[in-house]
Amino acid sequence: MACAYIIVDMKISDPEQYKQYMAVAPAAVKAHGGEYLVRGGVHEVLEGGWQPARIAMLRFPSLAAAKTFYDAELYRAARAKRAGATEFFNMVVVEGVPAPGV
């Protein structure tokens, strides 16, 4: 089975309010088997015109698990805490390739 990745490009406009989101979002991620691979950090555009502000990347055991996470009550509550804390918050989910030998 292929894992799935959620990739986020965001621009935080209210860091204090965003801390409320980050206080609850990791538990929602973990509850659905997800893990953070990237949360901010230095990044560099290598090609193209995309100029991301802040990148986050999460891995889930499957596309279904990632979608269940997004729709779950725990993450809906986290999203409510994030409302108004970002100038933009773009999120995509993409299915990865199957593990070798699968």
Secondary structure, DSSP 8 states (H G I E B T S, - for coil): -EEEEEEEEEEES-HHHHHHHHHHHHHHHHHTT-EEEEES------SSS---SEEEEEEESSHHHHHHHHHSHHHHHHHHHHTTSEEEEEEEEEEEEE-TT-
